[in-house]
Amino acid sequence: TAGMDPDAAELSSITSVVSDLAKRIGDVAERRLTDPDDPVVGRLHEIERTLVTAERRLRSVGRELS
């Protein structure tokens, strides 16, 4: 990250965390699919999608700063 805009570096780190959270939440949702009546699964998938969208937006902003 030498020579990288400090904000771009910070956003890159944040993007990695958001990406990891999205994956972990998706994994929890997948494990819960064994119960077709589990109301949490749909909400977890919704959160996962929201985080994936946030990740894409963060990557875009990070590219603009690089």
Predicted model as a PDB file, atoms N, CA, C, CB and O in Angstrom, pLDDT in the B-factor column:
MODEL        1                                                                  
ATOM      1  N   THR A   1       0.816  -1.201   0.000  1.00 44.00           N  
ATOM      2  CA  THR A   1       0.000   0.000   0.000  1.00 44.00           C  
ATOM      3  C   THR A   1       0.860   1.267   0.000  1.00 44.00           C  
ATOM      4  CB  THR A   1      -0.928  -0.003   1.204  1.00 44.00           C  
ATOM      5  O   THR A   1       0.336   2.356   0.232  1.00 44.00           O  
ATOM      6  N   ALA A   2       2.170   1.150  -0.255  1.00 57.00           N  
ATOM      7  CA  ALA A   2       3.038   2.324  -0.298  1.00 57.00           C  
ATOM      8  C   ALA A   2       2.579   3.252  -1.405  1.00 57.00           C  
ATOM      9  CB  ALA A   2       4.513   1.918  -0.507  1.00 57.00           C  
ATOM     10  O   ALA A   2       2.354   2.822  -2.536  1.00 57.00           O  
ATOM     11  N   GLY A   3       2.439   4.543  -1.070  1.00 68.00           N  
ATOM     12  CA  GLY A   3       1.997   5.509  -2.058  1.00 68.00           C  
ATOM     13  C   GLY A   3       0.493   5.527  -2.259  1.00 68.00           C  
ATOM     14  O   GLY A   3      -0.022   6.351  -3.014  1.00 68.00           O  
ATOM     15  N   MET A   4      -0.212   4.634  -1.597  1.00 73.00           N  
ATOM     16  CA  MET A   4      -1.664   4.578  -1.736  1.00 73.00           C  
ATOM     17  C   MET A   4      -2.300   5.663  -0.874  1.00 73.00           C  
ATOM     18  CB  MET A   4      -2.206   3.178  -1.343  1.00 73.00           C  
ATOM     19  O   MET A   4      -1.844   5.939   0.236  1.00 73.00           O  
ATOM     20  N   ASP A   5      -3.344   6.263  -1.392  1.00 86.00           N  
ATOM     21  CA  ASP A   5      -4.129   7.224  -0.622  1.00 86.00           C  
ATOM     22  C   ASP A   5      -4.540   6.558   0.695  1.00 86.00           C  
ATOM     23  CB  ASP A   5      -5.389   7.712  -1.432  1.00 86.00           C  
ATOM     24  O   ASP A   5      -5.053   5.439   0.676  1.00 86.00           O  
ATOM     25  N   PRO A   6      -4.326   7.218   1.833  1.00 90.00           N  
ATOM     26  CA  PRO A   6      -4.675   6.594   3.124  1.00 90.00           C  
ATOM     27  C   PRO A   6      -6.153   6.202   3.214  1.00 90.00           C  
ATOM     28  CB  PRO A   6      -4.337   7.546   4.266  1.00 90.00           C  
ATOM     29  O   PRO A   6      -6.496   5.187   3.820  1.00 90.00           O  
ATOM     30  N   ASP A   7      -7.012   7.005   2.614  1.00 92.00           N  
ATOM     31  CA  ASP A   7      -8.434   6.659   2.630  1.00 92.00           C  
ATOM     32  C   ASP A   7      -8.701   5.421   1.782  1.00 92.00           C  
ATOM     33  CB  ASP A   7      -9.280   7.836   2.126  1.00 92.00           C  
ATOM     34  O   ASP A   7      -9.537   4.592   2.143  1.00 92.00           O  
ATOM     35  N   ALA A   8      -8.002   5.291   0.664  1.00 92.00           N  
ATOM     36  CA  ALA A   8      -8.156   4.107  -0.183  1.00 92.00           C  
ATOM     37  C   ALA A   8      -7.702   2.863   0.579  1.00 92.00           C  
ATOM     38  CB  ALA A   8      -7.350   4.262  -1.502  1.00 92.00           C  
ATOM     39  O   ALA A   8      -8.335   1.810   0.499  1.00 92.00           O  
ATOM     40  N   ALA A   9      -6.603   2.996   1.316  1.00 92.00           N  
ATOM     41  CA  ALA A   9      -6.115   1.869   2.110  1.00 92.00           C  
ATOM     42  C   ALA A   9      -7.124   1.487   3.188  1.00 92.00           C  
ATOM     43  CB  ALA A   9      -4.762   2.210   2.749  1.00 92.00           C  
ATOM     44  O   ALA A   9      -7.385   0.305   3.410  1.00 92.00           O  
ATOM     45  N   GLU A  10      -7.686   2.484   3.850  1.00 95.00           N  
ATOM     46  CA  GLU A  10      -8.699   2.226   4.884  1.00 95.00           C  
ATOM     47  C   GLU A  10      -9.932   1.567   4.283  1.00 95.00           C  
ATOM     48  CB  GLU A  10      -9.096   3.534   5.592  1.00 95.00           C  
ATOM     49  O   GLU A  10     -10.465   0.613   4.851  1.00 95.00           O  
ATOM     50  N   LEU A  11     -10.386   2.066   3.142  1.00 95.00           N  
ATOM     51  CA  LEU A  11     -11.558   1.473   2.475  1.00 95.00           C  
ATOM     52  C   LEU A  11     -11.282   0.048   2.030  1.00 95.00           C  
ATOM     53  CB  LEU A  11     -11.972   2.318   1.268  1.00 95.00           C  
ATOM     54  O   LEU A  11     -12.170  -0.804   2.072  1.00 95.00           O  
ATOM     55  N   SER A  12     -10.055  -0.213   1.604  1.00 95.00           N  
ATOM     56  CA  SER A  12      -9.694  -1.574   1.214  1.00 95.00           C  
ATOM     57  C   SER A  12      -9.823  -2.525   2.396  1.00 95.00           C  
ATOM     58  CB  SER A  12      -8.266  -1.613   0.656  1.00 95.00           C  
ATOM     59  O   SER A  12     -10.339  -3.634   2.258  1.00 95.00           O  
ATOM     60  N   SER A  13      -9.355  -2.086   3.550  1.00 96.00           N  
ATOM     61  CA  SER A  13      -9.468  -2.895   4.758  1.00 96.00           C  
ATOM     62  C   SER A  13     -10.931  -3.110   5.144  1.00 96.00           C  
ATOM     63  CB  SER A  13      -8.711  -2.234   5.912  1.00 96.00           C  
ATOM     64  O   SER A  13     -11.336  -4.226   5.469  1.00 96.00           O  
ATOM     65  N   ILE A  14     -11.703  -2.054   5.105  1.00 97.00           N  
ATOM     66  CA  ILE A  14     -13.134  -2.148   5.432  1.00 97.00           C  
ATOM     67  C   ILE A  14     -13.836  -3.084   4.452  1.00 97.00           C  
ATOM     68  CB  ILE A  14     -13.798  -0.746   5.406  1.00 97.00           C  
ATOM     69  O   ILE A  14     -14.679  -3.889   4.850  1.00 97.00           O  
ATOM     70  N   THR A  15     -13.489  -2.976   3.180  1.00 98.00           N  
ATOM     71  CA  THR A  15     -14.091  -3.831   2.154  1.00 98.00           C  
ATOM     72  C   THR A  15     -13.829  -5.296   2.452  1.00 98.00           C  
ATOM     73  CB  THR A  15     -13.550  -3.472   0.766  1.00 98.00           C  
ATOM     74  O   THR A  15     -14.716  -6.134   2.291  1.00 98.00           O  
ATOM     75  N   SER A  16     -12.623  -5.607   2.883  1.00 98.00           N  
ATOM     76  CA  SER A  16     -12.290  -6.996   3.232  1.00 98.00           C  
ATOM     77  C   SER A  16     -13.145  -7.497   4.391  1.00 98.00           C  
ATOM     78  CB  SER A  16     -10.804  -7.115   3.592  1.00 98.00           C  
ATOM     79  O   SER A  16     -13.613  -8.635   4.380  1.00 98.00           O  
ATOM     80  N   VAL A  17     -13.341  -6.648   5.379  1.00 98.00           N  
ATOM     81  CA  VAL A  17     -14.162  -7.033   6.533  1.00 98.00           C  
ATOM     82  C   VAL A  17     -15.612  -7.263   6.103  1.00 98.00           C  
ATOM     83  CB  VAL A  17     -14.096  -5.947   7.635  1.00 98.00           C  
ATOM     84  O   VAL A  17     -16.232  -8.247   6.507  1.00 98.00           O  
ATOM     85  N   VAL A  18     -16.147  -6.362   5.290  1.00 98.00           N  
ATOM     86  CA  VAL A  18     -17.533  -6.504   4.820  1.00 98.00           C  
ATOM     87  C   VAL A  18     -17.682  -7.778   3.999  1.00 98.00           C  
ATOM     88  CB  VAL A  18     -17.959  -5.273   3.979  1.00 98.00           C  
ATOM     89  O   VAL A  18     -18.672  -8.497   4.141  1.00 98.00           O  
ATOM     90  N   SER A  19     -16.711  -8.060   3.149  1.00 98.00           N  
ATOM     91  CA  SER A  19     -16.738  -9.280   2.347  1.00 98.00           C  
ATOM     92  C   SER A  19     -16.749 -10.522   3.233  1.00 98.00           C  
ATOM     93  CB  SER A  19     -15.535  -9.320   1.401  1.00 98.00           C  
ATOM     94  O   SER A  19     -17.511 -11.459   2.991  1.00 98.00           O  
ATOM     95  N   ASP A  20     -15.909 -10.525   4.253  1.00 98.00           N  
ATOM     96  CA  ASP A  20     -15.856 -11.651   5.178  1.00 98.00           C  
ATOM     97  C   ASP A  20     -17.178 -11.815   5.922  1.00 98.00           C  
ATOM     98  CB  ASP A  20     -14.711 -11.465   6.174  1.00 98.00           C  
ATOM     99  O   ASP A  20     -17.660 -12.935   6.096  1.00 98.00           O  
ATOM    100  N   LEU A  21     -17.760 -10.710   6.358  1.00 98.00           N  
ATOM    101  CA  LEU A  21     -19.053 -10.776   7.051  1.00 98.00           C  
ATOM    102  C   LEU A  21     -20.143 -11.350   6.148  1.00 98.00           C  
ATOM    103  CB  LEU A  21     -19.465  -9.381   7.542  1.00 98.00           C  
ATOM    104  O   LEU A  21     -20.945 -12.178   6.581  1.00 98.00           O  
ATOM    105  N   ALA A  22     -20.167 -10.907   4.897  1.00 98.00           N  
ATOM    106  CA  ALA A  22     -21.172 -11.416   3.955  1.00 98.00           C  
ATOM    107  C   ALA A  22     -21.036 -12.926   3.796  1.00 98.00           C  
ATOM    108  CB  ALA A  22     -21.035 -10.721   2.582  1.00 98.00           C  
ATOM    109  O   ALA A  22     -22.033 -13.648   3.796  1.00 98.00           O  
ATOM    110  N   LYS A  23     -19.801 -13.398   3.660  1.00 98.00           N  
ATOM    111  CA  LYS A  23     -19.579 -14.835   3.502  1.00 98.00           C  
ATOM    112  C   LYS A  23     -20.003 -15.593   4.747  1.00 98.00           C  
ATOM    113  CB  LYS A  23     -18.110 -15.118   3.193  1.00 98.00           C  
ATOM    114  O   LYS A  23     -20.662 -16.629   4.654  1.00 98.00           O  
ATOM    115  N   ARG A  24     -19.629 -15.080   5.909  1.00 98.00           N  
ATOM    116  CA  ARG A  24     -19.970 -15.768   7.158  1.00 98.00           C  
ATOM    117  C   ARG A  24     -21.473 -15.822   7.378  1.00 98.00           C  
ATOM    118  CB  ARG A  24     -19.302 -15.079   8.340  1.00 98.00           C  
ATOM    119  O   ARG A  24     -22.005 -16.847   7.803  1.00 98.00           O  
ATOM    120  N   ILE A  25     -22.154 -14.732   7.092  1.00 98.00           N  
ATOM    121  CA  ILE A  25     -23.618 -14.718   7.242  1.00 98.00           C  
ATOM    122  C   ILE A  25     -24.260 -15.678   6.249  1.00 98.00           C  
ATOM    123  CB  ILE A  25     -24.178 -13.287   7.040  1.00 98.00           C  
ATOM    124  O   ILE A  25     -25.202 -16.393   6.590  1.00 98.00           O  
ATOM    125  N   GLY A  26     -23.750 -15.694   5.025  1.00 97.00           N  
ATOM    126  CA  GLY A  26     -24.250 -16.647   4.033  1.00 97.00           C  
ATOM    127  C   GLY A  26     -24.051 -18.086   4.482  1.00 97.00           C  
ATOM    128  O   GLY A  26     -24.919 -18.933   4.274  1.00 97.00           O  
ATOM    129  N   ASP A  27     -22.908 -18.361   5.096  1.00 98.00           N  
ATOM    130  CA  ASP A  27     -22.641 -19.709   5.606  1.00 98.00           C  
ATOM    131  C   ASP A  27     -23.633 -20.096   6.701  1.00 98.00           C  
ATOM    132  CB  ASP A  27     -21.207 -19.800   6.142  1.00 98.00           C  
ATOM    133  O   ASP A  27     -24.116 -21.227   6.733  1.00 98.00           O  
ATOM    134  N   VAL A  28     -23.934 -19.158   7.598  1.00 97.00           N  
ATOM    135  CA  VAL A  28     -24.921 -19.432   8.652  1.00 97.00           C  
ATOM    136  C   VAL A  28     -26.281 -19.721   8.017  1.00 97.00           C  
ATOM    137  CB  VAL A  28     -25.026 -18.232   9.645  1.00 97.00           C  
ATOM    138  O   VAL A  28     -26.968 -20.662   8.415  1.00 97.00           O  
ATOM    139  N   ALA A  29     -26.661 -18.922   7.045  1.00 96.00           N  
ATOM    140  CA  ALA A  29     -27.951 -19.129   6.371  1.00 96.00           C  
ATOM    141  C   ALA A  29     -28.005 -20.507   5.726  1.00 96.00           C  
ATOM    142  CB  ALA A  29     -28.192 -18.037   5.307  1.00 96.00           C  
ATOM    143  O   ALA A  29     -29.013 -21.206   5.832  1.00 96.00           O  
ATOM    144  N   GLU A  30     -26.928 -20.898   5.062  1.00 95.00           N  
ATOM    145  CA  GLU A  30     -26.900 -22.208   4.400  1.00 95.00           C  
ATOM    146  C   GLU A  30     -27.027 -23.350   5.416  1.00 95.00           C  
ATOM    147  CB  GLU A  30     -25.599 -22.367   3.591  1.00 95.00           C  
ATOM    148  O   GLU A  30     -27.719 -24.335   5.158  1.00 95.00           O  
ATOM    149  N   ARG A  31     -26.372 -23.219   6.549  1.00 95.00           N  
ATOM    150  CA  ARG A  31     -26.481 -24.259   7.579  1.00 95.00           C  
ATOM    151  C   ARG A  31     -27.908 -24.371   8.106  1.00 95.00           C  
ATOM    152  CB  ARG A  31     -25.519 -23.965   8.736  1.00 95.00           C  
ATOM    153  O   ARG A  31     -28.347 -25.453   8.497  1.00 95.00           O  
ATOM    154  N   ARG A  32     -28.625 -23.261   8.117  1.00 95.00           N  
ATOM    155  CA  ARG A  32     -29.986 -23.258   8.668  1.00 95.00           C  
ATOM    156  C   ARG A  32     -31.034 -23.740   7.665  1.00 95.00           C  
ATOM    157  CB  ARG A  32     -30.346 -21.863   9.139  1.00 95.00           C  
ATOM    158  O   ARG A  32     -32.207 -23.874   8.013  1.00 95.00           O  
ATOM    159  N   LEU A  33     -30.626 -23.998   6.441  1.00 94.00           N  
ATOM    160  CA  LEU A  33     -31.572 -24.445   5.424  1.00 94.00           C  
ATOM    161  C   LEU A  33     -32.157 -25.828   5.703  1.00 94.00           C  
ATOM    162  CB  LEU A  33     -30.900 -24.452   4.087  1.00 94.00           C  
ATOM    163  O   LEU A  33     -33.091 -26.248   5.020  1.00 94.00           O  
ATOM    164  N   THR A  34     -31.628 -26.532   6.685  1.00 94.00           N  
ATOM    165  CA  THR A  34     -32.162 -27.857   7.013  1.00 94.00           C  
ATOM    166  C   THR A  34     -33.596 -27.775   7.533  1.00 94.00           C  
ATOM    167  CB  THR A  34     -31.274 -28.542   8.052  1.00 94.00           C  
ATOM    168  O   THR A  34     -34.343 -28.750   7.463  1.00 94.00           O  
ATOM    169  N   ASP A  35     -33.976 -26.609   8.053  1.00 91.00           N  
ATOM    170  CA  ASP A  35     -35.341 -26.404   8.537  1.00 91.00           C  
ATOM    171  C   ASP A  35     -36.066 -25.483   7.559  1.00 91.00           C  
ATOM    172  CB  ASP A  35     -35.347 -25.802   9.988  1.00 91.00           C  
ATOM    173  O   ASP A  35     -35.838 -24.274   7.568  1.00 91.00           O  
ATOM    174  N   PRO A  36     -36.939 -26.042   6.712  1.00 86.00           N  
ATOM    175  CA  PRO A  36     -37.615 -25.226   5.698  1.00 86.00           C  
ATOM    176  C   PRO A  36     -38.533 -24.148   6.282  1.00 86.00           C  
ATOM    177  CB  PRO A  36     -38.419 -26.118   4.795  1.00 86.00           C  
ATOM    178  O   PRO A  36     -38.911 -23.216   5.571  1.00 86.00           O  
ATOM    179  N   ASP A  37     -38.888 -24.256   7.538  1.00 90.00           N  
ATOM    180  CA  ASP A  37     -39.767 -23.271   8.178  1.00 90.00           C  
ATOM    181  C   ASP A  37     -39.006 -22.226   8.984  1.00 90.00           C  
ATOM    182  CB  ASP A  37     -40.751 -23.972   9.078  1.00 90.00           C  
ATOM    183  O   ASP A  37     -39.613 -21.403   9.669  1.00 90.00           O  
ATOM    184  N   ASP A  38     -37.686 -22.256   8.905  1.00 94.00           N  
ATOM    185  CA  ASP A  38     -36.866 -21.321   9.682  1.00 94.00           C  
ATOM    186  C   ASP A  38     -37.025 -19.905   9.113  1.00 94.00           C  
ATOM    187  CB  ASP A  38     -35.363 -21.756   9.668  1.00 94.00           C  
ATOM    188  O   ASP A  38     -36.605 -19.645   7.985  1.00 94.00           O  
ATOM    189  N   PRO A  39     -37.623 -18.995   9.879  1.00 93.00           N  
ATOM    190  CA  PRO A  39     -37.856 -17.640   9.367  1.00 93.00           C  
ATOM    191  C   PRO A  39     -36.579 -16.798   9.279  1.00 93.00           C  
ATOM    192  CB  PRO A  39     -38.861 -16.931  10.247  1.00 93.00           C  
ATOM    193  O   PRO A  39     -36.569 -15.740   8.650  1.00 93.00           O  
ATOM    194  N   VAL A  40     -35.525 -17.265   9.900  1.00 96.00           N  
ATOM    195  CA  VAL A  40     -34.285 -16.504   9.946  1.00 96.00           C  
ATOM    196  C   VAL A  40     -33.524 -16.583   8.619  1.00 96.00           C  
ATOM    197  CB  VAL A  40     -33.407 -17.009  11.084  1.00 96.00           C  
ATOM    198  O   VAL A  40     -32.807 -15.648   8.262  1.00 96.00           O  
ATOM    199  N   VAL A  41     -33.674 -17.674   7.899  1.00 96.00           N  
ATOM    200  CA  VAL A  41     -32.897 -17.894   6.675  1.00 96.00           C  
ATOM    201  C   VAL A  41     -33.098 -16.764   5.667  1.00 96.00           C  
ATOM    202  CB  VAL A  41     -33.283 -19.231   6.038  1.00 96.00           C  
ATOM    203  O   VAL A  41     -32.127 -16.233   5.129  1.00 96.00           O  
ATOM    204  N   GLY A  42     -34.325 -16.403   5.415  1.00 94.00           N  
ATOM    205  CA  GLY A  42     -34.600 -15.337   4.449  1.00 94.00           C  
ATOM    206  C   GLY A  42     -33.986 -14.015   4.872  1.00 94.00           C  
ATOM    207  O   GLY A  42     -33.452 -13.279   4.043  1.00 94.00           O  
ATOM    208  N   ARG A  43     -34.061 -13.716   6.148  1.00 97.00           N  
ATOM    209  CA  ARG A  43     -33.483 -12.463   6.645  1.00 97.00           C  
ATOM    210  C   ARG A  43     -31.963 -12.484   6.555  1.00 97.00           C  
ATOM    211  CB  ARG A  43     -33.916 -12.210   8.094  1.00 97.00           C  
ATOM    212  O   ARG A  43     -31.339 -11.471   6.238  1.00 97.00           O  
ATOM    213  N   LEU A  44     -31.370 -13.643   6.836  1.00 97.00           N  
ATOM    214  CA  LEU A  44     -29.914 -13.755   6.715  1.00 97.00           C  
ATOM    215  C   LEU A  44     -29.467 -13.571   5.271  1.00 97.00           C  
ATOM    216  CB  LEU A  44     -29.437 -15.112   7.241  1.00 97.00           C  
ATOM    217  O   LEU A  44     -28.472 -12.896   5.009  1.00 97.00           O  
ATOM    218  N   HIS A  45     -30.202 -14.170   4.331  1.00 96.00           N  
ATOM    219  CA  HIS A  45     -29.861 -13.994   2.915  1.00 96.00           C  
ATOM    220  C   HIS A  45     -30.015 -12.536   2.491  1.00 96.00           C  
ATOM    221  CB  HIS A  45     -30.744 -14.893   2.035  1.00 96.00           C  
ATOM    222  O   HIS A  45     -29.227 -12.035   1.689  1.00 96.00           O  
ATOM    223  N   GLU A  46     -31.011 -11.866   3.019  1.00 97.00           N  
ATOM    224  CA  GLU A  46     -31.202 -10.447   2.715  1.00 97.00           C  
ATOM    225  C   GLU A  46     -30.020  -9.620   3.233  1.00 97.00           C  
ATOM    226  CB  GLU A  46     -32.523  -9.937   3.330  1.00 97.00           C  
ATOM    227  O   GLU A  46     -29.523  -8.734   2.537  1.00 97.00           O  
ATOM    228  N   ILE A  47     -29.584  -9.912   4.439  1.00 98.00           N  
ATOM    229  CA  ILE A  47     -28.421  -9.217   5.000  1.00 98.00           C  
ATOM    230  C   ILE A  47     -27.181  -9.502   4.165  1.00 98.00           C  
ATOM    231  CB  ILE A  47     -28.187  -9.638   6.466  1.00 98.00           C  
ATOM    232  O   ILE A  47     -26.389  -8.602   3.885  1.00 98.00           O  
ATOM    233  N   GLU A  48     -27.019 -10.752   3.775  1.00 98.00           N  
ATOM    234  CA  GLU A  48     -25.876 -11.126   2.930  1.00 98.00           C  
ATOM    235  C   GLU A  48     -25.877 -10.315   1.630  1.00 98.00           C  
ATOM    236  CB  GLU A  48     -25.909 -12.642   2.613  1.00 98.00           C  
ATOM    237  O   GLU A  48     -24.845  -9.773   1.234  1.00 98.00           O  
ATOM    238  N   ARG A  49     -27.024 -10.235   0.975  1.00 98.00           N  
ATOM    239  CA  ARG A  49     -27.124  -9.475  -0.282  1.00 98.00           C  
ATOM    240  C   ARG A  49     -26.798  -7.997  -0.057  1.00 98.00           C  
ATOM    241  CB  ARG A  49     -28.540  -9.617  -0.887  1.00 98.00           C  
ATOM    242  O   ARG A  49     -26.117  -7.373  -0.870  1.00 98.00           O  
ATOM    243  N   THR A  50     -27.286  -7.451   1.043  1.00 98.00           N  
ATOM    244  CA  THR A  50     -27.000  -6.051   1.354  1.00 98.00           C  
ATOM    245  C   THR A  50     -25.505  -5.828   1.545  1.00 98.00           C  
ATOM    246  CB  THR A  50     -27.762  -5.615   2.610  1.00 98.00           C  
ATOM    247  O   THR A  50     -24.955  -4.836   1.067  1.00 98.00           O  
ATOM    248  N   LEU A  51     -24.853  -6.745   2.241  1.00 98.00           N  
ATOM    249  CA  LEU A  51     -23.415  -6.615   2.455  1.00 98.00           C  
ATOM    250  C   LEU A  51     -22.630  -6.791   1.152  1.00 98.00           C  
ATOM    251  CB  LEU A  51     -22.946  -7.637   3.489  1.00 98.00           C  
ATOM    252  O   LEU A  51     -21.625  -6.111   0.942  1.00 98.00           O  
ATOM    253  N   VAL A  52     -23.071  -7.681   0.289  1.00 98.00           N  
ATOM    254  CA  VAL A  52     -22.404  -7.857  -1.009  1.00 98.00           C  
ATOM    255  C   VAL A  52     -22.528  -6.576  -1.833  1.00 98.00           C  
ATOM    256  CB  VAL A  52     -23.012  -9.063  -1.787  1.00 98.00           C  
ATOM    257  O   VAL A  52     -21.577  -6.171  -2.500  1.00 98.00           O  
ATOM    258  N   THR A  53     -23.685  -5.948  -1.788  1.00 98.00           N  
ATOM    259  CA  THR A  53     -23.864  -4.675  -2.483  1.00 98.00           C  
ATOM    260  C   THR A  53     -22.951  -3.606  -1.888  1.00 98.00           C  
ATOM    261  CB  THR A  53     -25.333  -4.222  -2.409  1.00 98.00           C  
ATOM    262  O   THR A  53     -22.330  -2.836  -2.621  1.00 98.00           O  
ATOM    263  N   ALA A  54     -22.871  -3.561  -0.564  1.00 98.00           N  
ATOM    264  CA  ALA A  54     -21.980  -2.598   0.093  1.00 98.00           C  
ATOM    265  C   ALA A  54     -20.533  -2.861  -0.300  1.00 98.00           C  
ATOM    266  CB  ALA A  54     -22.136  -2.667   1.627  1.00 98.00           C  
ATOM    267  O   ALA A  54     -19.771  -1.923  -0.534  1.00 98.00           O  
ATOM    268  N   GLU A  55     -20.154  -4.125  -0.372  1.00 98.00           N  
ATOM    269  CA  GLU A  55     -18.789  -4.481  -0.778  1.00 98.00           C  
ATOM    270  C   GLU A  55     -18.484  -3.956  -2.186  1.00 98.00           C  
ATOM    271  CB  GLU A  55     -18.595  -6.015  -0.728  1.00 98.00           C  
ATOM    272  O   GLU A  55     -17.424  -3.374  -2.419  1.00 98.00           O  
ATOM    273  N   ARG A  56     -19.399  -4.159  -3.103  1.00 98.00           N  
ATOM    274  CA  ARG A  56     -19.198  -3.671  -4.485  1.00 98.00           C  
ATOM    275  C   ARG A  56     -19.049  -2.154  -4.520  1.00 98.00           C  
ATOM    276  CB  ARG A  56     -20.377  -4.098  -5.387  1.00 98.00           C  
ATOM    277  O   ARG A  56     -18.192  -1.620  -5.224  1.00 98.00           O  
ATOM    278  N   ARG A  57     -19.885  -1.474  -3.758  1.00 98.00           N  
ATOM    279  CA  ARG A  57     -19.815  -0.006  -3.729  1.00 98.00           C  
ATOM    280  C   ARG A  57     -18.502   0.471  -3.119  1.00 98.00           C  
ATOM    281  CB  ARG A  57     -20.998   0.572  -2.939  1.00 98.00           C  
ATOM    282  O   ARG A  57     -17.898   1.427  -3.606  1.00 98.00           O  
ATOM    283  N   LEU A  58     -18.068  -0.186  -2.066  1.00 97.00           N  
ATOM    284  CA  LEU A  58     -16.798   0.174  -1.440  1.00 97.00           C  
ATOM    285  C   LEU A  58     -15.635  -0.049  -2.395  1.00 97.00           C  
ATOM    286  CB  LEU A  58     -16.587  -0.632  -0.158  1.00 97.00           C  
ATOM    287  O   LEU A  58     -14.729   0.781  -2.477  1.00 97.00           O  
ATOM    288  N   ARG A  59     -15.653  -1.175  -3.125  1.00 96.00           N  
ATOM    289  CA  ARG A  59     -14.587  -1.440  -4.101  1.00 96.00           C  
ATOM    290  C   ARG A  59     -14.561  -0.350  -5.172  1.00 96.00           C  
ATOM    291  CB  ARG A  59     -14.782  -2.831  -4.759  1.00 96.00           C  
ATOM    292  O   ARG A  59     -13.494   0.105  -5.583  1.00 96.00           O  
ATOM    293  N   SER A  60     -15.734   0.055  -5.612  1.00 96.00           N  
ATOM    294  CA  SER A  60     -15.825   1.100  -6.632  1.00 96.00           C  
ATOM    295  C   SER A  60     -15.225   2.415  -6.138  1.00 96.00           C  
ATOM    296  CB  SER A  60     -17.285   1.313  -7.044  1.00 96.00           C  
ATOM    297  O   SER A  60     -14.448   3.062  -6.840  1.00 96.00           O  
ATOM    298  N   VAL A  61     -15.600   2.796  -4.915  1.00 96.00           N  
ATOM    299  CA  VAL A  61     -15.069   4.024  -4.339  1.00 96.00           C  
ATOM    300  C   VAL A  61     -13.560   3.893  -4.152  1.00 96.00           C  
ATOM    301  CB  VAL A  61     -15.762   4.344  -2.993  1.00 96.00           C  
ATOM    302  O   VAL A  61     -12.818   4.837  -4.422  1.00 96.00           O  
ATOM    303  N   GLY A  62     -13.112   2.754  -3.701  1.00 92.00           N  
ATOM    304  CA  GLY A  62     -11.686   2.530  -3.510  1.00 92.00           C  
ATOM    305  C   GLY A  62     -10.898   2.663  -4.807  1.00 92.00           C  
ATOM    306  O   GLY A  62      -9.796   3.212  -4.819  1.00 92.00           O  
ATOM    307  N   ARG A  63     -11.475   2.151  -5.908  1.00 92.00           N  
ATOM    308  CA  ARG A  63     -10.810   2.293  -7.218  1.00 92.00           C  
ATOM    309  C   ARG A  63     -10.710   3.756  -7.626  1.00 92.00           C  
ATOM    310  CB  ARG A  63     -11.570   1.502  -8.301  1.00 92.00           C  
ATOM    311  O   ARG A  63      -9.713   4.173  -8.215  1.00 92.00           O  
ATOM    312  N   GLU A  64     -11.731   4.526  -7.316  1.00 92.00           N  
ATOM    313  CA  GLU A  64     -11.692   5.954  -7.649  1.00 92.00           C  
ATOM    314  C   GLU A  64     -10.612   6.692  -6.874  1.00 92.00           C  
ATOM    315  CB  GLU A  64     -13.042   6.593  -7.375  1.00 92.00           C  
ATOM    316  O   GLU A  64     -10.059   7.674  -7.370  1.00 92.00           O  
ATOM    317  N   LEU A  65     -10.307   6.237  -5.672  1.00 89.00           N  
ATOM    318  CA  LEU A  65      -9.294   6.890  -4.853  1.00 89.00           C  
ATOM    319  C   LEU A  65      -7.871   6.420  -5.166  1.00 89.00           C  
ATOM    320  CB  LEU A  65      -9.593   6.653  -3.401  1.00 89.00           C  
ATOM    321  O   LEU A  65      -6.893   7.092  -4.838  1.00 89.00           O  
ATOM    322  N   SER A  66      -7.780   5.247  -5.809  1.00 81.00           N  
ATOM    323  CA  SER A  66      -6.443   4.686  -6.084  1.00 81.00           C  
ATOM    324  C   SER A  66      -5.764   5.393  -7.233  1.00 81.00           C  
ATOM    325  CB  SER A  66      -6.539   3.198  -6.391  1.00 81.00           C  
ATOM    326  O   SER A  66      -4.638   5.047  -7.593  1.00 81.00           O  
TER     327      SER A  66                                                      
ENDMDL                                                                          
END                                                                             
